[in-house]
Amino acid sequence: MDYTLKSKHPLHRGFFELDSYSVEHERFDGGTLHIEREHLERGNAVAVLLFDPACDEVLLIEQFRIGAAVRKDNAWLIEVVAGMIDEGEDAETAARREAVEEAGYAPNTMTYLGKYYSTPGGSSEHITLYLGLIDKQKPVGKGGGIASEHEDIRRFWLSRAEAMQWVSSGKINSGAPMLSLLLAFGSRGMVKELT
């Protein structure tokens, strides 16, 4: 299967970039399809689940999210540390930087969990996930985010078991924290419960 990006037209430049693309791609049944699609450019991001194995607790954060507010949902989402990868920075370096900025902890060990497209139907954003091991008793800063980036972040500790329960109950309802927790600590599997 092949495709061609025929043209690109800028629609908006701000915190994000929005472009319109004219695309031509092969069809599964043969032939060609011509479509117009809007694309939101966010760049690439990282997310890191911070975990202290000595006390079996995860450090989660909470912050305001415009997407949830627009849906008239609870606008303060429970998440893991996350952020954009800066130019010239690799994913692990970005994850370590974000852990200090947002949570005030520098991971001792980082384990790669995976990567995924957050919303491939309209954005090329690609998120790399890590598990960062930390010592709850050894913060390196206060966290809370970067004032110049207008971040207002609350950090808090939660047992691993309760965090997994929050995923199951929907209290944690954002992709990166759900996927990070499931990749790091497993899932009980819904199919078993249904049969």
Secondary structure by P-SEA (a helix, b strand, c coil): cccccccccccccccbbbbbbbbbbbcccbbbbbbbbbbbbbccccccccccccccbbbbbbbbbaaaaaacccccccccbbbbbcccccaaaaaaaaaaacccccccbbbbccccccccccccbbbbbbbbbbbccccccccccccccccccccccccaaaaaaaaaaccccccaaaaaaaaaccccccccccc
